[in-house]
């Protein structure tokens, strides 16, 4: 099943085999900023600019039922369920990354972000080291140890005061990719030295904000989408970028269907297109 959210708070569910619309429901009053599904608990989480997070159970026919609701003091842009630690991490315009129990959504403290504030659209869980990576509004990157909840690595990007909106981690190389302001930065993570070292920067033609960095082909490539109608592919080994295809709309996200060669492109107006890669 595929879930899409639009600028008006509508949540639509699509069949992942034939791409037919199963259901559409108005679940928020404003833009749905993030959607995550947790298979273990069969829960779909949504966040919004309207200062709330909602949890839904999902039925096979596409129908949903709201089970929990959390009011937040600031806009929420990023939500991330982490099964292994039974937590839901949430972040947005406010300080710190909040932690909730994955099943009950009871508050369980936070990750202290220090001088950094405002987390972009994606946080990244790296199970290889049991850490969480986050990018910030004021041009920073933070690596958090999930067990101790401490920020063990922090660094500033070259583009200060520009949102870090998207991230991707390649296990085989310990490369962390981050996107901000039309630039993709390639970092080498050294967990033993607790450091992130900038290897290179890749400029994206005509793109102001990177919204999605999605690894494909066993991590040898990364798909980039942003505030442009062009999709790009990044060669991880060479750190080069090349256009894949042009769209007749600006993409809001890219998802790759598991066990297939299909890539989904979605928009904030609930439009869905399917590509083979």
Protein Blocks (a to p, Z undefined) as FASTA:
>chain_A
ZZdddfkopacdddfklopafbdcdfbfbdcfbdcddfklopacdddfkopacdddddfk
opacdfbdcddfbdcfbdcddfknopacdddjbgcjddddfklopaebjadehjaghiaf
bdcddfknopaddddfkopacdddfklopafbdcddfbghiacfbdcddfklopacddee
hiacdddddfknopaddfbdcddehiabdfbdcdeehhlaccdddddfbdcdddfklopa
cdfbdcfbdcfbdcddehiabdcdddfkopacdddZZ
